[in-house]
Amino acid sequence: MTDKKEVLVEASKVKTYVREKSDMNTSAGIFDVISDKIREMCDRAIENARNDGRKTVKDRDFS
């Protein structure tokens, strides 16, 4: 495993979304930030599933 964290989003889809929603461009740096936010959300969902005694993360674990 490398020290660099993997980007968890498809950059082109995020760029398209931002452009269509706001007619703005995106900087390359946002993808690391978005990926970190996704990791935080997944970590909380994993903990919620564990607390419920499950080995499957479900959509309800994200709320």
Secondary structure, DSSP 8 states (H G I E B T S, - for coil): --SS----S-HHHHHHHHHHHHS----TTHHHHHHHHHHHHHHHHHHHHHHTT-SS--GGGG-
